[in-house]
Amino acid sequence: MAAESRTSRRAQGARIEALAAAHLREHGLVPIAANANARGGELDLVMRDGDSVVFVEVRYRRDARFGGGAASVDAGKRRKLVFAAEYFLAAHRELARLPCRFDVIDASGDPDAPTFVWLRDAFRADDV
């Protein structure tokens, strides 16, 4: 893949994640971090929903031919997200005792105005 194409895809991904964060803010969530790098993975969005810490994975697919974005959050990806969340919480002790959940934003359609399906509590840390 050419460097220009990778840069373009990264920019598109960053734009979609920003739109997803705005969508979640409109629904009352409060941002804590975006693109938080942790050992073994990256957390797209970390937000507060009341007293809970919410780790949000944003997945974009132009169409649902292969199951859509949410279907791409397979067991391996869930393990990486849980591990990254544990690492994040270890670094942010003030959040470590709060309830946590894992949400997925399934984004599809036009990348400049995607449609979002918000899957709250998409999976649990105990399930991986």
PEKA-V434218 format. One record per pair of residues at least 12 apart in sequence whose C-alpha atoms are under 10 Angstrom apart, sorted by the first residue. I is the first residue (numbers start at 1). J is the second residue. D is the distance in Angstrom with one decimal. If there is no record, write none. Layout:
i->I j->J d->D
i->I j->J d->D
This chain:
i->12 j->60 d->9.6
i->12 j->111 d->7.0
i->12 j->112 d->8.2
i->13 j->58 d->8.9
i->13 j->59 d->8.8
i->13 j->60 d->7.8
i->13 j->111 d->8.6
i->14 j->34 d->9.9
i->14 j->35 d->9.1
i->14 j->44 d->9.3
i->15 j->111 d->8.2
i->15 j->112 d->7.8
i->15 j->113 d->9.8
i->16 j->58 d->8.1
i->16 j->59 d->8.9
i->16 j->60 d->7.7
i->16 j->107 d->7.8
i->16 j->108 d->9.6
i->16 j->110 d->10.0
i->16 j->111 d->6.7
i->16 j->112 d->7.5
i->16 j->113 d->8.3
i->16 j->114 d->7.4
i->16 j->116 d->9.9
i->17 j->34 d->8.6
i->17 j->35 d->9.2
i->17 j->44 d->7.2
i->17 j->45 d->7.9
i->17 j->56 d->9.8
i->17 j->57 d->9.0
i->17 j->58 d->6.3
i->17 j->59 d->8.6
i->17 j->60 d->9.1
i->17 j->105 d->9.1
i->17 j->107 d->9.2
i->18 j->34 d->8.9
i->18 j->44 d->9.7
i->18 j->45 d->9.3
i->18 j->58 d->9.9
i->19 j->107 d->9.7
i->19 j->111 d->9.8
i->19 j->112 d->8.9
i->19 j->113 d->8.3
i->19 j->114 d->8.3
i->19 j->116 d->9.4
i->20 j->44 d->10.0
i->20 j->45 d->9.0
i->20 j->56 d->9.5
i->20 j->57 d->9.9
i->20 j->58 d->7.3
i->20 j->59 d->9.9
i->20 j->105 d->7.2
i->20 j->106 d->9.3
i->20 j->107 d->8.1
i->20 j->114 d->8.9
i->20 j->115 d->9.5
i->20 j->116 d->7.4
i->20 j->117 d->9.8
i->20 j->118 d->9.2
i->21 j->34 d->8.7
i->21 j->44 d->9.4
i->21 j->45 d->7.3
i->21 j->46 d->9.4
i->21 j->47 d->8.8
i->21 j->56 d->9.1
i->21 j->58 d->9.3
i->21 j->105 d->9.6
i->23 j->105 d->9.8
i->23 j->116 d->8.3
i->23 j->118 d->9.5
i->24 j->47 d->8.8
i->24 j->49 d->9.5
i->24 j->56 d->9.8
i->24 j->105 d->9.4
i->24 j->118 d->8.7
i->25 j->47 d->9.0
i->25 j->48 d->9.7
i->25 j->49 d->9.6
i->27 j->49 d->9.2
i->28 j->47 d->9.9
i->28 j->48 d->8.7
i->28 j->49 d->7.0
i->28 j->50 d->8.4
i->29 j->46 d->9.7
i->29 j->47 d->6.2
i->29 j->48 d->5.5
i->29 j->49 d->4.9
i->29 j->50 d->7.6
i->29 j->52 d->9.8
i->29 j->53 d->9.6
i->29 j->54 d->8.7
i->30 j->46 d->8.7
i->30 j->47 d->5.3
i->30 j->48 d->5.0
i->30 j->49 d->6.6
i->30 j->50 d->8.5
i->30 j->53 d->9.6
i->30 j->54 d->9.6
i->31 j->45 d->7.5
i->31 j->46 d->6.3
i->31 j->47 d->4.4
i->31 j->48 d->6.4
i->31 j->49 d->9.2
i->31 j->53 d->9.8
i->31 j->54 d->9.4
i->32 j->45 d->7.7
i->32 j->46 d->5.4
i->32 j->47 d->4.9
i->32 j->48 d->6.8
i->32 j->53 d->8.8
i->32 j->54 d->9.3
i->32 j->55 d->9.8
i->33 j->45 d->5.9
i->33 j->46 d->5.0
i->33 j->47 d->6.9
i->33 j->48 d->9.9
i->33 j->55 d->9.6
i->34 j->46 d->6.2
i->34 j->47 d->8.6
i->34 j->55 d->9.9
i->34 j->56 d->9.4
i->36 j->84 d->8.7
i->36 j->85 d->9.4
i->36 j->88 d->7.8
i->37 j->84 d->7.7
i->37 j->85 d->9.8
i->37 j->87 d->9.4
i->37 j->88 d->8.3
i->38 j->80 d->9.7
i->38 j->81 d->9.4
i->38 j->83 d->8.3
i->38 j->84 d->5.1
i->38 j->85 d->7.8
i->38 j->86 d->8.9
i->38 j->87 d->6.1
i->38 j->88 d->6.4
i->38 j->91 d->9.6
i->39 j->80 d->9.1
i->39 j->83 d->7.8
i->39 j->84 d->6.2
i->39 j->85 d->9.6
i->39 j->86 d->9.7
i->39 j->87 d->7.0
i->39 j->88 d->9.0
i->40 j->79 d->9.9
i->40 j->80 d->6.4
i->40 j->81 d->8.6
i->40 j->83 d->7.4
i->40 j->84 d->6.5
i->40 j->87 d->9.3
i->41 j->77 d->9.1
i->41 j->79 d->9.8
i->41 j->80 d->6.0
i->41 j->81 d->6.7
i->41 j->82 d->9.4
i->41 j->83 d->7.9
i->41 j->84 d->5.6
i->41 j->85 d->9.1
i->41 j->87 d->9.7
i->42 j->57 d->9.2
i->42 j->80 d->8.5
i->42 j->81 d->7.4
i->42 j->83 d->9.9
i->42 j->84 d->6.6
i->42 j->85 d->8.9
i->42 j->88 d->9.7
i->43 j->55 d->6.8
i->43 j->56 d->7.1
i->43 j->57 d->6.8
i->43 j->58 d->9.2
i->43 j->80 d->9.4
i->43 j->81 d->6.9
i->43 j->82 d->9.5
i->43 j->84 d->6.8
i->43 j->85 d->7.3
i->43 j->88 d->8.7
i->44 j->56 d->6.1
i->44 j->57 d->5.5
i->44 j->58 d->6.4
i->44 j->59 d->9.5
i->44 j->81 d->9.6
i->44 j->104 d->10.0
i->45 j->57 d->6.7
i->45 j->58 d->7.9
i->45 j->103 d->9.7
i->46 j->85 d->9.0
i->46 j->88 d->9.4
i->46 j->102 d->9.5
i->46 j->103 d->9.9
i->47 j->100 d->10.0
i->48 j->95 d->9.7
i->48 j->98 d->9.9
i->48 j->100 d->9.1
i->49 j->99 d->10.0
i->49 j->100 d->9.5
i->49 j->101 d->9.6
i->50 j->99 d->9.9
i->51 j->95 d->9.6
i->51 j->98 d->6.6
i->51 j->99 d->7.0
i->51 j->100 d->8.9
i->52 j->95 d->8.8
i->52 j->97 d->9.6
i->52 j->98 d->5.9
i->52 j->99 d->4.9
i->52 j->100 d->5.3
i->52 j->101 d->7.3
i->53 j->85 d->9.9
i->53 j->89 d->9.5
i->53 j->95 d->7.2
i->53 j->96 d->8.8
i->53 j->97 d->9.7
i->53 j->98 d->6.6
i->53 j->99 d->6.3
i->53 j->100 d->4.7
i->53 j->101 d->6.5
i->53 j->102 d->8.7
i->54 j->85 d->9.6
i->54 j->99 d->8.6
i->54 j->100 d->5.7
i->54 j->101 d->5.1
i->54 j->102 d->5.8
i->54 j->103 d->6.8
i->54 j->104 d->9.9
i->54 j->120 d->9.1
i->54 j->121 d->8.7
i->55 j->81 d->8.2
i->55 j->82 d->9.0
i->55 j->84 d->9.6
i->55 j->85 d->7.2
i->55 j->100 d->7.6
i->55 j->101 d->6.3
i->55 j->102 d->4.9
i->55 j->103 d->6.2
i->55 j->104 d->8.4
i->55 j->121 d->9.5
i->56 j->81 d->9.3
i->56 j->101 d->8.6
i->56 j->102 d->6.0
i->56 j->103 d->4.8
i->56 j->104 d->5.5
i->56 j->105 d->7.0
i->56 j->118 d->9.5
i->56 j->119 d->9.4
i->56 j->120 d->9.0
i->56 j->121 d->9.5
i->56 j->122 d->9.5
i->57 j->69 d->9.7
i->57 j->70 d->9.0
i->57 j->73 d->8.4
i->57 j->77 d->9.8
i->57 j->78 d->9.5
i->57 j->81 d->8.2
i->57 j->102 d->7.7
i->57 j->103 d->6.4
i->57 j->104 d->4.8
i->57 j->105 d->6.2
i->57 j->106 d->8.5
i->57 j->119 d->9.9
i->57 j->122 d->9.7
i->58 j->70 d->8.5
i->58 j->73 d->9.6
i->58 j->103 d->8.7
i->58 j->104 d->5.9
i->58 j->105 d->4.7
i->58 j->106 d->6.3
i->58 j->107 d->7.1
i->58 j->116 d->9.5
i->58 j->118 d->9.4
i->59 j->71 d->9.1
i->59 j->72 d->7.7
i->59 j->73 d->8.1
i->59 j->104 d->7.4
i->59 j->105 d->6.2
i->59 j->106 d->5.3
i->59 j->107 d->5.9
i->59 j->108 d->8.4
i->59 j->116 d->9.7
i->60 j->72 d->9.5
i->60 j->105 d->8.3
i->60 j->106 d->6.1
i->60 j->107 d->4.5
i->60 j->108 d->5.5
i->60 j->109 d->8.4
i->60 j->110 d->10.0
i->60 j->111 d->8.2
i->60 j->114 d->8.5
i->60 j->115 d->9.5
i->60 j->116 d->9.1
i->61 j->106 d->7.9
i->61 j->107 d->6.4
i->61 j->108 d->5.0
i->61 j->109 d->7.2
i->61 j->110 d->9.5
i->61 j->111 d->8.8
i->61 j->114 d->9.5
i->62 j->107 d->8.0
i->62 j->108 d->5.0
i->62 j->109 d->4.8
i->62 j->110 d->6.8
i->62 j->111 d->7.4
i->62 j->114 d->8.7
i->62 j->115 d->9.9
i->63 j->107 d->9.2
i->63 j->108 d->5.9
i->63 j->109 d->6.1
i->63 j->110 d->9.4
i->64 j->106 d->10.0
i->64 j->107 d->10.0
i->64 j->108 d->7.7
i->64 j->109 d->9.1
i->68 j->106 d->7.1
i->68 j->107 d->8.3
i->68 j->108 d->7.6
i->69 j->104 d->8.7
i->69 j->105 d->8.0
i->69 j->106 d->5.1
i->69 j->107 d->6.7
i->69 j->108 d->7.6
i->69 j->117 d->9.7
i->70 j->103 d->9.9
i->70 j->104 d->6.6
i->70 j->105 d->7.3
i->70 j->106 d->5.3
i->70 j->107 d->8.6
i->70 j->117 d->9.0
i->70 j->118 d->9.5
i->70 j->119 d->8.3
i->70 j->122 d->8.9
i->71 j->106 d->8.8
i->72 j->106 d->9.6
i->73 j->104 d->8.3
i->73 j->106 d->9.9
i->73 j->122 d->9.6
i->73 j->123 d->9.7
i->75 j->123 d->9.9
i->75 j->127 d->9.2
i->75 j->128 d->6.8
i->76 j->128 d->8.5
i->77 j->128 d->9.7
i->78 j->102 d->9.0
i->78 j->122 d->9.9
i->78 j->123 d->7.8
i->78 j->124 d->8.8
i->78 j->125 d->8.2
i->78 j->127 d->9.0
i->78 j->128 d->6.6
i->79 j->125 d->8.0
i->79 j->127 d->9.2
i->79 j->128 d->5.7
i->80 j->128 d->9.5
i->81 j->102 d->8.5
i->81 j->125 d->8.9
i->81 j->128 d->9.8
i->82 j->101 d->9.8
i->82 j->102 d->8.4
i->82 j->123 d->9.8
i->82 j->124 d->8.6
i->82 j->125 d->5.9
i->82 j->126 d->9.2
i->82 j->127 d->10.0
i->82 j->128 d->7.9
i->83 j->125 d->9.0
i->83 j->128 d->10.0
i->85 j->100 d->9.2
i->85 j->101 d->9.8
i->85 j->102 d->9.2
i->85 j->125 d->9.4
i->86 j->125 d->9.6
i->100 j->121 d->9.2
i->100 j->124 d->8.9
i->100 j->125 d->9.0
i->101 j->120 d->8.0
i->101 j->121 d->5.6
i->101 j->122 d->8.1
i->101 j->123 d->7.7
i->101 j->124 d->6.7
i->101 j->125 d->8.0
i->102 j->119 d->8.9
i->102 j->120 d->7.1
i->102 j->121 d->5.2
i->102 j->122 d->5.9
i->102 j->123 d->5.9
i->102 j->124 d->6.5
i->102 j->125 d->7.9
i->103 j->118 d->7.3
i->103 j->119 d->5.6
i->103 j->120 d->4.7
i->103 j->121 d->5.0
i->103 j->122 d->5.1
i->103 j->123 d->7.3
i->103 j->124 d->9.3
i->104 j->116 d->9.8
i->104 j->117 d->8.2
i->104 j->118 d->6.1
i->104 j->119 d->5.1
i->104 j->120 d->6.7
i->104 j->121 d->7.9
i->104 j->122 d->6.1
i->104 j->123 d->8.8
i->105 j->117 d->5.8
i->105 j->118 d->4.7
i->105 j->119 d->6.2
i->105 j->120 d->8.5
i->105 j->122 d->9.4
i->106 j->118 d->6.4
i->106 j->119 d->7.6
